[in-house]
Amino acid sequence: MSLRRLAALASFAVLVLTAASPAPLGWPTPLPTTAPAPQPTVLWNGAPAASFSLDVRPLDFTPDGVARALVRVVLHDAHGNPATLRHGADFDYFTDRGSVQWQTRLRFGGPAAIVSVRDDGPVNVRVVANRPGGLGEQRVSFDTRTWRQPRVVAEPVGPHLVRVGWFPQFRSGVVRVYRIDASGRRTPAASVPAPSSSWDDAAVRPGETARYAIARPHAADVRLRAEVPPQLPDSAANAIRGKSAWLAFSGDPLDDDAYSKLDVDQIVATAVRAGLRSVELRLAYGAFDEVTPNANATIDRLIDGLCAKHIAVIGWTVPRAAAFDDLSRNVAVAAYRTPAGNAITGLAVDLERGEEFLGDGPTGYAALRTYLGRLRRAVGSRVLLIATVEDPFLEHLDEAKFPYSAIARDADVLQPMTYWRMLGPWDSVPKAQAAVAGSVALVRRLAGRDVPIDVGAQTGVLSKRGAPPGDELAAAIDSSRRAGAIGVAFYDWTGTGPEQWDAIAGASW
């Protein structure tokens, strides 16, 4: 589920997703392979780049109380013409203050990063090209004092939460927030002491208009309003009971796993034949909407096709920051509904360490601790939240390394990624059984409360140990049930071959 893990599967031929489908009732077959692909080579649309420059522009002042600038890498060929990168880029972004987060190439049309700061003034950015090699580095600066956008903003994170932010951060004094009713009367809502940049209003009601007055030290009062979205559809843990599978796609029609190559009928037929109760469909990576405008019609048809067979579609999301735009993208996924009226059934939120995810060190740990709680406050108590977590048994993790109990407080289901062959030499039937039993028991203990567990089971080639054979996978599924799990989710559709699909179909739940 990590991008490192996803990259390991990127070279598979996704025949289940292609128009050249197998015969009816035939299982899809991935490209035969014995090991994950190496790091992707650099691919270009046209001539390769010989140099690059940087384009920087203001994005916004956010409800988190930060100023954000977009830094884009602009590639040029040997003649100075624009060069377009397909994939394989690796650029490092450095800033003299604030924080920086690289962005998926599809979000801004190429290599890019977002720089965020909480204080006014100049910011210096340095960008180093690692791949393609030989392009060197470039520098760029921006100054938030020249920006003209509103510096105090209020936006709904979801139907139960509005975030109010102000820039720059106050280092002394108190920011006072007042609610304003329909008659214009002000009522004190919060006094936020310095240092402060934002405040969350969890007392809003779905579908209402929230009105505020913000009083900052030595500044004029600002009046704001936020249109709170309607209540989200109810969903519960029953949707994930039994067998499920993760399915990802790319919004780039030139990618191997492009939305344009999805064979909707074959996917639905495979899900039915395998006895799947649900499909976890990846719909967001950080704040990036995977359902690009061009992909929209295909994804809607896929959701409609699965729902017609009473197979729930759960929104698989990959958070990257406990920030407004990331959280609100998750809420948008939970609210997704096709033109035919079929809705997403809750969220499977992929909570992991690393720069592809919520980060490393104390900052990453804090984000892991708080993300699901903030999301829960935004969506309310009646929306299914599955917390997809790293496996503590196979990865030798405890509460000091990964905040299982904090995550479990707001999760309806915990879903450990129990990829036994990838994470260790668990490459036999008895070892797979022991790995699953050990994982379920340890997750249950670390959760600190009685929360349902859904096992994330490996089906494809994620390491040199290869894919689990059918008997091993069947034993792992049986071990999950015996350990008290409510179901098994298979990672992932792309790498699952006929032998594994047979084992899945033959397993009762």
C-alpha positions in Angstrom: 0.0 0.0 0.0 3.0 2.3 0.4 4.3 4.0 -2.8 7.4 1.9 -2.3 5.2 -1.2 -2.3 3.1 0.2 -5.2 6.2 0.8 -7.2 7.2 -2.8 -6.8 4.0 -3.7 -8.7 4.2 -1.0 -11.3 5.6 -3.2 -14.0 2.9 -5.8 -14.0 0.7 -6.1 -17.0 -2.7 -5.4 -15.6 -4.6 -7.8 -17.9 -7.6 -7.7 -15.6 -7.8 -4.1 -16.4 -7.3 -4.2 -20.1 -9.7 -4.4 -23.0 -8.1 -7.7 -24.0 -10.0 -9.5 -21.3 -9.7 -13.3 -20.8 -12.6 -15.5 -21.7 -15.7 -15.1 -19.5 -15.1 -16.6 -16.0 -11.3 -16.7 -16.7 -9.2 -15.2 -13.9 -6.9 -12.3 -14.8 -3.2 -13.1 -15.1 -0.4 -10.7 -14.2 2.8 -10.6 -16.2 5.0 -13.5 -15.0 7.7 -12.2 -12.8 9.9 -13.4 -10.0 10.9 -10.1 -8.4 9.7 -6.5 -8.2 10.8 -4.2 -11.0 13.7 -1.9 -10.3 13.2 1.9 -9.9 11.5 3.2 -13.1 13.7 4.6 -15.8 13.1 8.2 -16.9 10.6 8.3 -19.7 9.9 11.4 -21.8 7.2 12.6 -24.2 9.5 13.7 -26.9 13.1 15.0 -26.4 14.7 14.6 -23.0 15.5 17.6 -20.7 18.9 19.3 -20.8 18.1 21.9 -18.1 15.3 23.1 -15.8 14.0 26.3 -14.3 11.6 26.9 -11.4 8.2 28.5 -11.5 6.8 29.8 -8.2 3.4 31.2 -7.5 1.2 31.8 -4.5 -1.5 29.2 -3.8 -3.4 30.5 -0.8 -3.6 31.3 2.9 -5.3 28.2 4.3 -7.6 27.4 7.2 -4.6 25.9 8.9 -3.2 29.4 9.2 -0.3 28.8 6.7 0.7 30.5 3.5 1.3 28.0 0.6 3.4 28.5 -2.5 3.6 26.1 -5.4 7.1 25.5 -6.8 7.1 23.8 -10.2 10.0 22.3 -12.1 9.9 23.5 -15.7 12.0 21.2 -18.0 13.7 22.3 -21.2 15.3 20.3 -24.0 18.6 21.1 -25.6 16.9 23.7 -27.8 15.1 25.4 -24.9 11.7 23.9 -25.8 9.5 22.5 -23.1 10.3 18.9 -22.2 7.5 16.6 -20.8 8.4 13.9 -18.3 6.3 10.7 -18.3 7.7 9.2 -15.1 10.9 8.5 -13.3 11.8 11.9 -11.9 13.4 12.5 -8.6 13.9 16.0 -7.3 14.8 17.1 -3.8 13.2 20.3 -2.5 14.8 22.4 0.4 13.5 25.6 2.1 15.2 27.9 4.6 12.0 27.9 6.7 8.6 26.3 6.9 8.0 22.9 5.4 8.0 21.4 1.9 6.0 18.5 0.5 6.7 17.0 -3.0 3.6 16.4 -5.1 2.6 13.6 -7.4 3.4 14.5 -11.1 -0.3 14.2 -12.1 -1.5 16.9 -9.6 0.4 19.8 -11.3 1.5 18.3 -14.6 5.1 17.4 -13.6 7.6 17.6 -10.7 6.4 20.1 -8.1 6.3 20.8 -4.4 4.2 22.9 -2.0 6.0 25.1 0.5 4.1 26.1 3.6 5.1 28.8 6.2 3.3 30.3 9.2 5.2 33.6 9.3 5.4 36.6 6.9 8.5 37.4 4.9 10.9 36.0 2.3 11.4 32.3 1.7 14.3 30.7 -0.2 13.9 27.4 -2.0 16.5 25.2 -3.5 15.7 22.3 -5.9 18.2 19.5 -6.7 17.7 17.1 -9.7 18.7 13.6 -8.7 17.0 11.9 -11.7 17.3 12.8 -14.6 21.0 13.2 -13.7 23.2 16.1 -14.8 20.6 18.9 -14.5 22.1 20.3 -11.3 20.1 22.6 -9.1 18.1 25.8 -9.2 17.0 28.4 -6.6 14.0 30.6 -6.3 12.5 32.9 -3.7 9.1 34.3 -2.8 7.8 36.8 -0.2 4.4 36.4 1.4 4.2 40.1 2.3 3.4 40.8 -1.4 0.5 38.4 -1.5 -3.0 39.9 -1.8 -5.3 37.0 -0.9 -7.5 37.0 2.3 -5.4 36.2 5.3 -8.2 35.1 7.6 -10.3 32.2 6.2 -12.9 29.7 7.3 -13.7 26.6 5.4 -15.6 23.3 6.2 -13.5 20.3 6.6 -16.6 18.2 6.6 -20.3 18.3 7.7 -19.3 18.4 11.4 -16.2 20.6 11.4 -15.2 24.1 10.2 -11.6 25.2 10.5 -10.8 28.9 10.9 -7.3 30.1 10.2 -5.3 33.3 10.3 -1.9 34.3 8.9 0.7 35.1 10.1 0.8 33.1 13.4 0.4 35.2 16.5 3.3 34.9 18.9 1.6 36.8 21.8 -1.8 37.7 22.9 -5.1 36.0 22.3 -7.2 35.5 19.1 -10.9 35.6 20.0 -13.5 33.8 17.8 -17.2 34.8 17.9 -20.1 33.0 16.4 -22.7 35.2 14.7 -26.3 34.1 14.5 -28.9 35.0 11.9 -29.8 38.2 13.7 -26.2 39.4 13.7 -25.6 38.8 17.4 -22.1 37.8 18.5 -21.5 35.0 21.0 -18.0 34.1 22.2 -16.9 30.8 20.8 -13.2 30.5 21.6 -10.2 32.3 23.0 -7.1 30.9 21.3 -3.8 31.9 23.1 -0.5 32.4 21.2 1.2 30.8 19.5 -1.8 30.1 17.3 -2.8 29.8 13.7 -6.2 28.1 13.6 -9.2 26.9 15.5 -11.6 24.1 14.8 -15.4 24.5 15.3 -16.9 21.1 16.0 -20.3 22.5 17.0 -21.5 23.2 13.4 -24.5 21.3 12.0 -24.6 19.7 8.5 -26.1 21.9 5.8 -26.0 25.1 7.8 -24.1 28.4 7.2 -21.6 29.1 9.9 -20.7 32.8 10.6 -17.8 34.1 12.6 -16.1 37.3 13.7 -12.3 37.0 14.3 -10.7 39.5 16.7 -6.9 39.4 16.5 -4.4 41.5 18.6 -3.7 44.9 17.0 -5.8 44.1 13.9 -9.3 44.9 12.7 -12.0 42.3 13.2 -12.8 40.1 10.3 -16.2 38.5 9.5 -16.3 35.2 7.8 -18.9 32.6 6.7 -18.6 28.9 5.8 -21.2 26.8 4.0 -21.2 23.5 5.8 -21.9 20.5 3.5 -24.8 18.1 4.1 -24.6 14.9 6.2 -22.6 12.0 4.7 -24.3 8.6 4.0 -24.2 6.2 6.9 -21.9 3.3 6.7 -20.7 0.6 9.1 -18.2 -2.2 9.6 -20.5 -4.8 8.0 -19.4 -3.4 4.7 -15.9 -4.8 5.1 -16.9 -8.2 6.6 -15.7 -11.1 4.5 -13.5 -10.8 1.5 -12.3 -7.6 -0.1 -9.5 -6.4 -2.5 -7.6 -3.2 -3.0 -7.7 -1.7 -6.5 -5.6 1.2 -7.7 -5.5 3.0 -11.1 -3.7 6.0 -12.6 -5.3 9.1 -14.0 -2.7 9.3 -16.8 -4.0 7.4 -19.9 -0.4 6.6 -20.8 0.4 4.7 -17.6 0.2 0.9 -17.6 -2.5 1.0 -14.9 -4.4 3.8 -16.5 -8.1 4.3 -15.9 -8.5 4.0 -19.7 -7.4 0.3 -19.5 -9.9 -0.6 -16.8 -12.1 -3.5 -18.0 -15.1 -2.7 -15.9 -17.1 -5.8 -16.8 -14.1 -8.1 -16.1 -13.5 -6.5 -12.8 -17.1 -6.9 -11.7 -17.2 -10.5 -12.9 -14.0 -11.3 -11.1 -15.3 -9.8 -7.9 -18.5 -11.7 -8.1 -16.8 -15.0 -8.9 -14.3 -14.6 -6.1 -17.1 -13.8 -3.6 -15.9 -10.4 -2.7 -18.0 -8.4 -0.3 -16.3 -5.1 -1.1 -13.6 -3.4 -3.2 -11.3 -0.8 -1.7 -10.8 1.7 -4.6 -8.0 4.2 -4.3 -9.5 7.6 -4.8 -7.1 10.1 -3.1 -3.4 10.5 -2.6 -3.0 13.2 -0.1 -5.0 16.2 -1.4 -4.8 14.9 -5.0 -8.1 13.6 -6.4 -7.3 10.4 -8.3 -10.6 10.6 -10.2 -9.3 13.1 -12.8 -11.9 14.6 -15.1 -11.0 12.2 -17.9 -11.2 9.2 -15.5 -14.5 10.2 -14.1 -16.9 8.3 -16.4 -14.9 5.1 -16.2 -14.7 5.2 -12.4 -18.4 5.9 -12.1 -19.2 3.0 -14.3 -17.0 0.7 -12.2 -18.7 1.9 -9.0 -22.1 1.4 -10.5 -21.2 -2.1 -11.8 -20.0 -3.3 -8.4 -22.9 -1.8 -6.5 -25.3 -3.5 -8.9 -23.9 -6.8 -7.7 -24.2 -5.7 -4.0 -20.4 -5.2 -3.7 -19.6 -2.2 -1.6 -17.0 0.3 -2.9 -14.9 1.7 0.0 -12.8 4.8 -0.7 -9.1 4.0 -0.2 -7.2 7.1 0.6 -3.5 7.8 1.3 -3.0 10.8 3.7 0.1 12.8 3.5 -0.4 15.6 6.1 -2.9 16.3 8.9 -3.8 19.5 7.0 -7.0 21.0 5.8 -6.7 20.2 2.1 -5.7 16.6 2.9 -8.5 16.0 5.4 -11.1 17.7 3.2 -10.1 15.5 0.3 -10.9 12.4 2.4 -14.3 13.9 3.3 -14.9 14.5 -0.4 -14.2 10.8 -1.1 -16.6 9.8 1.6 -19.2 12.0 -0.1 -18.6 10.7 -3.6 -21.7 9.6 -5.4 -22.1 8.6 -9.1 -24.7 10.2 -11.4 -26.7 7.0 -11.0 -26.8 7.6 -7.2 -24.4 4.9 -6.0 -22.3 6.2 -3.0 -18.9 5.3 -1.6 -19.3 3.2 1.6 -16.9 4.7 4.1 -13.1 5.1 4.0 -10.1 2.9 4.2 -7.4 5.4 5.4 -3.9 4.2 4.7 -1.9 5.5 7.8 1.9 4.9 7.2 5.2 6.4 8.0 7.6 7.9 5.4 7.8 10.9 3.2 5.2 9.3 0.8 2.8 9.3 3.7 2.5 11.2 7.0 6.2 11.6 7.6 9.0 10.3 9.8 10.3 11.3 13.3 8.3 13.2 15.9 6.3 15.2 13.2 5.2 12.1 11.4 4.3 10.3 14.7 2.2 13.3 15.7 0.4 13.3 12.4 -0.3 9.6 12.7 -1.7 10.2 16.2 -4.0 13.0 15.2 -5.1 12.4 11.6 -7.9 9.9 12.1 -9.3 11.8 15.1 -9.6 15.0 13.1 -11.2 13.1 10.3 -13.6 11.5 12.6 -14.7 14.9 14.0 -15.2 16.1 10.4 -17.3 13.1 9.1 -19.2 12.4 12.3 -19.8 9.1 14.1 -21.9 7.3 11.5 -19.3 7.0 8.7 -17.1 3.9 8.5 -13.5 4.6 9.1 -11.1 1.7 8.5 -7.6 2.5 9.6 -5.1 0.6 7.4 -2.0 0.3 9.6 1.5 -1.1 9.5 1.8 -4.6 10.8 3.3 -4.6 14.3 4.1 -8.3 14.4 5.9 -8.5 11.1 7.6 -5.1 11.4 8.5 -5.3 15.1 6.6 -2.2 16.0 5.2 -1.0 19.4 3.3 2.0 20.6 6.5 4.1 20.8 7.1 3.6 17.0 3.5 3.6 15.8 0.5 5.1 17.7 -1.9 2.1 17.5 -4.0 3.0 20.5 -4.5 6.6 19.5 -5.6 5.5 16.0 -7.9 2.8 17.4 -9.9 5.3 19.4 -11.4 6.7 16.3 -11.3 3.6 14.0 -14.3 1.3 13.3 -11.9 -1.3 12.0 -8.1 -1.8 12.1 -6.6 -3.3 9.0 -3.0 -4.4 9.4 -1.0 -4.9 6.2 0.1 -8.4 6.9 2.3 -9.0 3.9 4.1 -12.0 5.3 6.3 -12.9 2.4 7.4 -9.3 1.8 8.1 -8.5 5.5 10.0 -11.6 6.4 10.8 -15.2 5.6 7.2 -16.4 6.3 7.1 -18.5 3.1 5.3 -21.7 4.0 1.8 -22.7 5.1 2.7 -23.0 8.8 4.7 -19.7 8.7 1.8 -17.9 7.0 -0.6 -19.2 9.6 1.7 -18.1 12.4 2.2 -14.7 10.9 -1.5 -14.0 10.6 -2.3 -15.3 14.1 0.5 -13.3 15.6 -0.5 -10.1 13.8 -4.1 -10.2 14.8 -3.2 -10.9 18.4 -0.7 -8.1 18.6 -2.9 -5.5 16.9 -5.7 -6.4 19.2 -3.4 -5.9 22.3 -1.9 -2.6 21.0 -5.3 -1.2 20.1 -6.2 -1.1 23.8 -9.9 -1.6 23.1 -12.1 -4.1 21.4 -12.0 -3.0 17.8 -12.7 -5.3 14.8 -9.7 -6.4 12.8 -9.6 -7.0 9.0 -6.4 -8.6 7.8 -4.6 -7.2 4.8 -3.3 -10.2 3.0 -0.5 -10.4 0.4 -1.5 -11.9 -3.0 1.1 -10.7 -5.4 4.9 -10.4 -5.8 6.1 -7.9 -3.2 9.7 -9.1 -2.7 12.2 -11.7 -3.9 10.1 -14.4 -2.1 7.4 -14.0 -4.7 3.6 -14.4 -4.4 2.1 -16.8 -1.9 1.0 -20.0 -3.6 -2.7 -20.9 -3.4 -2.4 -23.3 -0.5 -0.4 -20.7 1.6 -3.0 -18.0 0.8 -5.9 -20.3 1.7 -4.2 -21.1 5.0 -3.7 -17.4 5.8 -7.3 -16.7 5.1 -8.4 -19.6 7.3 -5.9 -18.4 10.0 -7.5 -14.9 9.9 -10.9 -16.3 10.5 -9.7 -18.5 13.3 -7.9 -15.6 15.0 -11.2 -13.7 15.1 -10.8 -11.2 12.2 -14.0 -10.0 10.5 -12.5 -10.3 7.1 -9.5 -10.3 4.7 -8.6 -7.6 2.1 -6.2 -8.8 -0.6 -3.3 -6.6 -1.8 -3.7 -6.1 -4.6 -5.8 -6.6 -7.7 -3.0 -5.8 -10.1 -0.7 -8.6 -8.8 -3.2 -11.3 -8.1 -2.9 -14.3 -10.4 -5.2 -17.2 -11.3 -3.8 -19.4 -8.5 -4.5 -16.8 -5.9 -7.9 -16.0 -7.3 -8.8 -19.7 -7.1 -7.7 -19.7 -3.4 -9.8 -16.6 -2.7 -12.8 -17.9 -4.4 -12.5 -21.3 -2.6 -12.2 -19.7 0.8 -15.4 -19.3 2.7 -16.2 -16.5 5.1 
